[in-house]
Amino acid sequence: MRIAKVIGSVTLNRSLPSFDGAALKVVVPLSFEDLAEDQEPAADPIVVWDDFGAGVGSQIAMTEGGEAAQPFLPDLKPVDAYNAALLDTLNIQVRSLK
């Protein structure tokens, strides 16, 4: 599971029937440095399936790969990433290793 920031949404003109009613968001995965230093993410954006109504600027916990399709079983959906949670607050403690 990774943390990502929502930067937009996807509107489909035509899609597979299994995508009827889908809400797709464009997100950028956040690295530890992005989170700890509150800097803009440098990763490439990806599209996630969102059942929670995340808005632009929201931070989410997302799953990828095979785990992303698990919420839909026994149905099969061509999904690579899934919004598993909306994050209200993140507490990051940076400790030096000595």
PyMOL commands that place a pseudoatom at each C-alpha (Angstrom):
pseudoatom trace, name=CA, resn=MET, resi=1, chain=A, elem=C, hetatm=0, pos=[0.000, 0.000, 0.000]
pseudoatom trace, name=CA, resn=ARG, resi=2, chain=A, elem=C, hetatm=0, pos=[1.249, 3.485, -0.878]
pseudoatom trace, name=CA, resn=ILE, resi=3, chain=A, elem=C, hetatm=0, pos=[0.147, 7.007, -0.102]
pseudoatom trace, name=CA, resn=ALA, resi=4, chain=A, elem=C, hetatm=0, pos=[-0.826, 9.233, -3.026]
pseudoatom trace, name=CA, resn=LYS, resi=5, chain=A, elem=C, hetatm=0, pos=[-2.205, 12.718, -3.667]
pseudoatom trace, name=CA, resn=VAL, resi=6, chain=A, elem=C, hetatm=0, pos=[-5.238, 13.222, -5.920]
pseudoatom trace, name=CA, resn=ILE, resi=7, chain=A, elem=C, hetatm=0, pos=[-4.504, 15.699, -8.725]
pseudoatom trace, name=CA, resn=GLY, resi=8, chain=A, elem=C, hetatm=0, pos=[-7.528, 15.208, -10.986]
pseudoatom trace, name=CA, resn=SER, resi=9, chain=A, elem=C, hetatm=0, pos=[-10.279, 12.955, -12.271]
pseudoatom trace, name=CA, resn=VAL, resi=10, chain=A, elem=C, hetatm=0, pos=[-10.854, 10.913, -15.414]
pseudoatom trace, name=CA, resn=THR, resi=11, chain=A, elem=C, hetatm=0, pos=[-13.955, 11.182, -17.590]
pseudoatom trace, name=CA, resn=LEU, resi=12, chain=A, elem=C, hetatm=0, pos=[-14.600, 8.348, -20.020]
pseudoatom trace, name=CA, resn=ASN, resi=13, chain=A, elem=C, hetatm=0, pos=[-16.508, 8.894, -23.231]
pseudoatom trace, name=CA, resn=ARG, resi=14, chain=A, elem=C, hetatm=0, pos=[-16.678, 5.167, -23.960]
pseudoatom trace, name=CA, resn=SER, resi=15, chain=A, elem=C, hetatm=0, pos=[-15.668, 2.341, -21.658]
pseudoatom trace, name=CA, resn=LEU, resi=16, chain=A, elem=C, hetatm=0, pos=[-16.042, -1.329, -20.894]
pseudoatom trace, name=CA, resn=PRO, resi=17, chain=A, elem=C, hetatm=0, pos=[-19.392, -2.271, -19.336]
pseudoatom trace, name=CA, resn=SER, resi=18, chain=A, elem=C, hetatm=0, pos=[-17.518, -3.267, -16.160]
pseudoatom trace, name=CA, resn=PHE, resi=19, chain=A, elem=C, hetatm=0, pos=[-16.580, 0.418, -15.729]
pseudoatom trace, name=CA, resn=ASP, resi=20, chain=A, elem=C, hetatm=0, pos=[-20.217, 1.619, -15.558]
pseudoatom trace, name=CA, resn=GLY, resi=21, chain=A, elem=C, hetatm=0, pos=[-20.529, 3.867, -12.513]
pseudoatom trace, name=CA, resn=ALA, resi=22, chain=A, elem=C, hetatm=0, pos=[-16.782, 3.964, -11.943]
pseudoatom trace, name=CA, resn=ALA, resi=23, chain=A, elem=C, hetatm=0, pos=[-15.088, 7.007, -10.437]
pseudoatom trace, name=CA, resn=LEU, resi=24, chain=A, elem=C, hetatm=0, pos=[-11.502, 7.233, -11.633]
pseudoatom trace, name=CA, resn=LYS, resi=25, chain=A, elem=C, hetatm=0, pos=[-8.959, 9.643, -10.153]
pseudoatom trace, name=CA, resn=VAL, resi=26, chain=A, elem=C, hetatm=0, pos=[-5.510, 10.726, -11.300]
pseudoatom trace, name=CA, resn=VAL, resi=27, chain=A, elem=C, hetatm=0, pos=[-3.046, 10.489, -8.410]
pseudoatom trace, name=CA, resn=VAL, resi=28, chain=A, elem=C, hetatm=0, pos=[0.656, 10.981, -7.816]
pseudoatom trace, name=CA, resn=PRO, resi=29, chain=A, elem=C, hetatm=0, pos=[2.356, 8.500, -5.444]
pseudoatom trace, name=CA, resn=LEU, resi=30, chain=A, elem=C, hetatm=0, pos=[4.188, 10.229, -2.584]
pseudoatom trace, name=CA, resn=SER, resi=31, chain=A, elem=C, hetatm=0, pos=[7.656, 9.240, -1.413]
pseudoatom trace, name=CA, resn=PHE, resi=32, chain=A, elem=C, hetatm=0, pos=[8.755, 9.504, 2.212]
pseudoatom trace, name=CA, resn=GLU, resi=33, chain=A, elem=C, hetatm=0, pos=[10.646, 12.696, 1.328]
pseudoatom trace, name=CA, resn=ASP, resi=34, chain=A, elem=C, hetatm=0, pos=[7.506, 14.179, -0.258]
pseudoatom trace, name=CA, resn=LEU, resi=35, chain=A, elem=C, hetatm=0, pos=[5.574, 13.498, 2.939]
pseudoatom trace, name=CA, resn=ALA, resi=36, chain=A, elem=C, hetatm=0, pos=[8.260, 14.483, 5.463]
pseudoatom trace, name=CA, resn=GLU, resi=37, chain=A, elem=C, hetatm=0, pos=[9.273, 17.699, 3.725]
pseudoatom trace, name=CA, resn=ASP, resi=38, chain=A, elem=C, hetatm=0, pos=[5.831, 18.632, 2.345]
pseudoatom trace, name=CA, resn=GLN, resi=39, chain=A, elem=C, hetatm=0, pos=[7.226, 18.983, -1.161]
pseudoatom trace, name=CA, resn=GLU, resi=40, chain=A, elem=C, hetatm=0, pos=[5.608, 18.476, -4.548]
pseudoatom trace, name=CA, resn=PRO, resi=41, chain=A, elem=C, hetatm=0, pos=[5.735, 14.836, -5.721]
pseudoatom trace, name=CA, resn=ALA, resi=42, chain=A, elem=C, hetatm=0, pos=[8.043, 13.943, -8.583]
pseudoatom trace, name=CA, resn=ALA, resi=43, chain=A, elem=C, hetatm=0, pos=[6.531, 10.532, -9.466]
pseudoatom trace, name=CA, resn=ASP, resi=44, chain=A, elem=C, hetatm=0, pos=[4.526, 9.857, -12.607]
pseudoatom trace, name=CA, resn=PRO, resi=45, chain=A, elem=C, hetatm=0, pos=[0.736, 10.070, -12.209]
pseudoatom trace, name=CA, resn=ILE, resi=46, chain=A, elem=C, hetatm=0, pos=[-1.430, 6.949, -12.306]
pseudoatom trace, name=CA, resn=VAL, resi=47, chain=A, elem=C, hetatm=0, pos=[-5.189, 6.297, -12.427]
pseudoatom trace, name=CA, resn=VAL, resi=48, chain=A, elem=C, hetatm=0, pos=[-6.984, 4.678, -9.461]
pseudoatom trace, name=CA, resn=TRP, resi=49, chain=A, elem=C, hetatm=0, pos=[-10.522, 3.375, -8.999]
pseudoatom trace, name=CA, resn=ASP, resi=50, chain=A, elem=C, hetatm=0, pos=[-12.153, 5.486, -6.276]
pseudoatom trace, name=CA, resn=ASP, resi=51, chain=A, elem=C, hetatm=0, pos=[-15.271, 4.382, -4.371]
pseudoatom trace, name=CA, resn=PHE, resi=52, chain=A, elem=C, hetatm=0, pos=[-14.803, 6.959, -1.578]
pseudoatom trace, name=CA, resn=GLY, resi=53, chain=A, elem=C, hetatm=0, pos=[-15.199, 10.265, -3.423]
pseudoatom trace, name=CA, resn=ALA, resi=54, chain=A, elem=C, hetatm=0, pos=[-11.691, 11.644, -2.963]
pseudoatom trace, name=CA, resn=GLY, resi=55, chain=A, elem=C, hetatm=0, pos=[-11.319, 15.238, -4.121]
pseudoatom trace, name=CA, resn=VAL, resi=56, chain=A, elem=C, hetatm=0, pos=[-8.421, 17.069, -5.699]
pseudoatom trace, name=CA, resn=GLY, resi=57, chain=A, elem=C, hetatm=0, pos=[-5.736, 17.587, -3.036]
pseudoatom trace, name=CA, resn=SER, resi=58, chain=A, elem=C, hetatm=0, pos=[-6.864, 14.603, -0.921]
pseudoatom trace, name=CA, resn=GLN, resi=59, chain=A, elem=C, hetatm=0, pos=[-4.329, 12.093, 0.300]
pseudoatom trace, name=CA, resn=ILE, resi=60, chain=A, elem=C, hetatm=0, pos=[-5.291, 8.447, -0.130]
pseudoatom trace, name=CA, resn=ALA, resi=61, chain=A, elem=C, hetatm=0, pos=[-3.930, 4.987, 0.625]
pseudoatom trace, name=CA, resn=MET, resi=62, chain=A, elem=C, hetatm=0, pos=[-3.886, 2.973, -2.565]
pseudoatom trace, name=CA, resn=THR, resi=63, chain=A, elem=C, hetatm=0, pos=[-3.271, -0.637, -3.439]
pseudoatom trace, name=CA, resn=GLU, resi=64, chain=A, elem=C, hetatm=0, pos=[-1.763, -1.751, -6.721]
pseudoatom trace, name=CA, resn=GLY, resi=65, chain=A, elem=C, hetatm=0, pos=[-1.494, -4.896, -8.773]
pseudoatom trace, name=CA, resn=GLY, resi=66, chain=A, elem=C, hetatm=0, pos=[-3.526, -7.975, -7.889]
pseudoatom trace, name=CA, resn=GLU, resi=67, chain=A, elem=C, hetatm=0, pos=[-4.691, -6.489, -4.585]
pseudoatom trace, name=CA, resn=ALA, resi=68, chain=A, elem=C, hetatm=0, pos=[-6.407, -3.640, -6.460]
pseudoatom trace, name=CA, resn=ALA, resi=69, chain=A, elem=C, hetatm=0, pos=[-8.897, -6.059, -8.025]
pseudoatom trace, name=CA, resn=GLN, resi=70, chain=A, elem=C, hetatm=0, pos=[-9.765, -7.862, -4.757]
pseudoatom trace, name=CA, resn=PRO, resi=71, chain=A, elem=C, hetatm=0, pos=[-12.688, -5.587, -3.718]
pseudoatom trace, name=CA, resn=PHE, resi=72, chain=A, elem=C, hetatm=0, pos=[-14.558, -6.591, -6.881]
pseudoatom trace, name=CA, resn=LEU, resi=73, chain=A, elem=C, hetatm=0, pos=[-14.361, -10.383, -6.579]
pseudoatom trace, name=CA, resn=PRO, resi=74, chain=A, elem=C, hetatm=0, pos=[-16.012, -12.541, -7.850]
pseudoatom trace, name=CA, resn=ASP, resi=75, chain=A, elem=C, hetatm=0, pos=[-16.428, -9.967, -10.652]
pseudoatom trace, name=CA, resn=LEU, resi=76, chain=A, elem=C, hetatm=0, pos=[-13.390, -9.217, -12.768]
pseudoatom trace, name=CA, resn=LYS, resi=77, chain=A, elem=C, hetatm=0, pos=[-12.422, -5.598, -13.407]
pseudoatom trace, name=CA, resn=PRO, resi=78, chain=A, elem=C, hetatm=0, pos=[-9.366, -4.395, -15.378]
pseudoatom trace, name=CA, resn=VAL, resi=79, chain=A, elem=C, hetatm=0, pos=[-8.007, -2.306, -12.487]
pseudoatom trace, name=CA, resn=ASP, resi=80, chain=A, elem=C, hetatm=0, pos=[-4.340, -1.625, -11.684]
pseudoatom trace, name=CA, resn=ALA, resi=81, chain=A, elem=C, hetatm=0, pos=[-4.830, 0.644, -8.645]
pseudoatom trace, name=CA, resn=TYR, resi=82, chain=A, elem=C, hetatm=0, pos=[-7.601, 1.066, -6.047]
pseudoatom trace, name=CA, resn=ASN, resi=83, chain=A, elem=C, hetatm=0, pos=[-8.248, 3.782, -3.462]
pseudoatom trace, name=CA, resn=ALA, resi=84, chain=A, elem=C, hetatm=0, pos=[-8.368, 1.760, -0.220]
pseudoatom trace, name=CA, resn=ALA, resi=85, chain=A, elem=C, hetatm=0, pos=[-8.723, 4.694, 2.215]
pseudoatom trace, name=CA, resn=LEU, resi=86, chain=A, elem=C, hetatm=0, pos=[-9.041, 8.466, 2.534]
pseudoatom trace, name=CA, resn=LEU, resi=87, chain=A, elem=C, hetatm=0, pos=[-6.378, 9.868, 4.862]
pseudoatom trace, name=CA, resn=ASP, resi=88, chain=A, elem=C, hetatm=0, pos=[-7.453, 12.714, 7.133]
pseudoatom trace, name=CA, resn=THR, resi=89, chain=A, elem=C, hetatm=0, pos=[-4.199, 13.134, 9.045]
pseudoatom trace, name=CA, resn=LEU, resi=90, chain=A, elem=C, hetatm=0, pos=[-0.623, 11.915, 8.672]
pseudoatom trace, name=CA, resn=ASN, resi=91, chain=A, elem=C, hetatm=0, pos=[1.821, 12.042, 11.543]
pseudoatom trace, name=CA, resn=ILE, resi=92, chain=A, elem=C, hetatm=0, pos=[5.399, 11.600, 10.408]
pseudoatom trace, name=CA, resn=GLN, resi=93, chain=A, elem=C, hetatm=0, pos=[8.238, 11.316, 12.884]
pseudoatom trace, name=CA, resn=VAL, resi=94, chain=A, elem=C, hetatm=0, pos=[11.707, 11.634, 11.436]
pseudoatom trace, name=CA, resn=ARG, resi=95, chain=A, elem=C, hetatm=0, pos=[14.332, 10.008, 13.635]
pseudoatom trace, name=CA, resn=SER, resi=96, chain=A, elem=C, hetatm=0, pos=[18.034, 10.069, 13.073]
pseudoatom trace, name=CA, resn=LEU, resi=97, chain=A, elem=C, hetatm=0, pos=[19.752, 6.699, 13.057]
pseudoatom trace, name=CA, resn=LYS, resi=98, chain=A, elem=C, hetatm=0, pos=[22.912, 6.703, 15.151]
for i in range(1, 98): cmd.bond("trace and resi %d" % i, "trace and resi %d" % (i + 1))
show_as sticks, trace
zoom trace
